[in-house]
Amino acid sequence: MIQQLQPTDFRNPSVLLTGPVDYEMYNSFREGLKGCSGEQLVIVELSTLGGDPEVARMMGEDIRYHSELEPERRFVFVGKAAIYSAGTTFMSFFARENRYLTRGTRLMIHERRLTRTLNIDGPLTTCIPDLEAVLHEVRASIDIQLEGFANLARGSSLSTDEIARRAASNWYVEAQEAKQLGLIEEVL
């Protein structure tokens, strides 16, 4: 069993991330990981109103990869104030016992969004590939979304389907509720 961390363990986080989840944040994240290569306890602190879900997945895959490659090291997430959208996706890559939030922090979980204008113009048989391409994109995005919800659900009292149902209407979860539902280990 992994030992629960104390507030003093979060005094000097190894990696500090704030702002939109984008390629600039990804570069800061990678630099932060490089800078703490010798640390056994790696605290990653985040506050974000969201951003690019694919960048969040890239950062999350780095956490998953390092956790598997270096099992003697512990990678821990601490969310402050707001962990919206892509930030929650990133958090989901940390083992549930390595997820912490500060008091009053809100998670926001929602479905991925797609904005697309599709112009159908031409012979009917040439329209089908364009329609199918968009349909493939939507289905692939739904699969990726469900993978993220499954990561978040792992170790909690919620099923992937329950998270998906709540996410359809932009689900905001306060830190204490997140703890009660088993989405995180503790509130600091």
C-alpha positions, 0 to 999 in steps of 0.5 A: 500500500502506498503511503498517503502524503502529508501537506508538508510533502507538497511544500516545493513541487518539482514541476509547476504548471499554470495556464492553458494546456498547450505546447508551451505548457508541454515544453515547461512540463518536459523541462520540469521533468528533466530538472527533477530526474534524481528525485524519488517523489515528483510532485506535479502541481497544476492550475488550468482552465483547460486547453488542448486535450491531446497535449494533456494526453501527451503529458499524461503518457509521459507520466505513465511511461516514467511511472512504469519505467521507474517504479521506484519513483512516485509521480504525484499530481496536486491540483490548485484552484481549477482543474478544468477539462484538459487538466482533468484529462492529465490528472487521470493518468496519475494513479488514483492514490497519487491524485491530490487537490487543494481545498476548494479546487474544482474539477471540470469534466466534460465531453470533447467538443467538435466544431465543424462546418461540412460543405457537401457539394458534388456528385453524390458518390463523391460526398460519401468519403467526406461524410465518412471521414467526419464520422470516423473522426467523431467515433475515434474522439469518442473512443479517446474520451471514454479511455480518459473517463476509464482512467479517471474512474479507475479506483473510484466509486464511479463507473466509466458510464457514470462519468460519461453521463455526468460529463455530457452537461459539464460536470463540476466536482469540488475537491471534497466531493472528488475525495468522497467519490474516490476520484482523488486520494486527499484534499490538502 
